[in-house]
Amino acid sequence: HVQPVESGGGVAQVGGSLRLSCAASGRTFSSVTMGWFPQAPGKERECVARISWSGGSTYYADSVKGRFTISRDNAKNTVYLQMNSLKPEDTAVYYCAADLTYRFYQWRVGYWGQGTQVTVSS
């Protein structure tokens, strides 16, 4: 069992930066894939970044490539999302997801955090 807890959201200006953190309890943190899923009002929750258990493999959605960086520190049971060059369309509640597994041709999430609001103002 891995329970994610997000922090670090807030308000940023266009072109600014924010760093989200996700601290996950549970002894299995270092063995699970983690991800970040923003959800804007009226839109579906979609993965923008994903990192393997070792950190050796990452995925980024096209919308954030070159701007966002996902990383993890298994000694601290924490995954991070560094967000640079923020745009108004990045505004969303960002959910940390733990224990992502690929089954039946899609990614499935084991555990969700409660979410943290990110607002990018122009």
N, C-alpha and C positions, 0 to 999 in steps of 0.2 A: 504494500500500500504506500502510495506517494501522494501527499497533499501539498499542492502548490499554493503559495501566498505571494501575490504581486505587490510591488511598491515602486515608487519613482515616477508615477504619472504626474501630470500637471498641465500648465499652460506654457506654450512656447510661441515665439514669433516665427513667421515664415522665414525659412532659411536657418533657423536655430536648431538646437540639439536637445535631446533628452536621453536619459539612460534608465531603462526599466530593469528591475531586478525581480527574480522569482526564487524565493527560498522554499525548498521542498523538504518536508520531513519524510522520514522513512529510510530504512537501511538499503533499499534497492535503488536509490537515486542514481548512483554511478553506473547502473546497468541499463538505464532506460533512455529512450529517445525523448527529447523535449522540444516544444515548439511554442510559437507565439501566434495568436489568432485575434486580429482586430475585428470588431463588429461595430459598424456605423448604424445609426437609426434607419430602419427599413431595409437593411441589407443583411446578407448571410454572413456568418462567421467563417472566415477563410484564413488558411495558414499563409503567413508571409515569410516565416523563417522557421527552420527546423534544424536540429543538431543531434548527431548520433551520440551514443553513450560515451564514446571516447573523445568526442569533439573532432574526430578526424574527417567527418563527412557533414556537410551543411547543404541546405537548400534555401533559396530565396525566390520569392515571387518576382516576376518581372517589374512590378510596380515599385519595388524597394531595392532592387539590385544596384549596388554602388553607393547606396545611401545608408542602409541598415547593416549592422553586423551582429550576429548572434555568437555568443561564446558561453562557456561554462567553466565552473571551478568545482570539481567533484569533491575536493577536500572541504569545501564550504557548503556543499549541497545547494548550489546556486547557479542559475542560468541568467544571462544578461541579454538585453537587446539595446545596443547603441544606435540611436536614431539621429542621423545628421541630415542637413539640407531639408528640413521638414516642410511639408506642403499642407495647405488647408485640407486636402483630401485624405491626409493621414489621421485626421480627427476621428476618434473612435474609442470605444472601450477595448482595451487590450487584455486578452485572456491568456494566461500561461497554461499550457497543456502538458501533462506528464504521461509517460508510458504510451507513446504513440507506436502503433503496430500496423504493418501493412498486410491486410487480409482481403481476399476477394476483390483485388484490384483497387482498393482504396485504403486510405489511412484512417485508422480508428483511434480515438482518444480514450485513455484509461481514466484520467482524472483532470478536472478543470479547477482553476483557481477562481477567485471571486471577481476578478477583473479590476483594472485601474484605468481611469479616464485620462486620455490624452487629447488636448485641445490645441490646435494650431491656429493662431489668429493672424490676420493680415493687417 
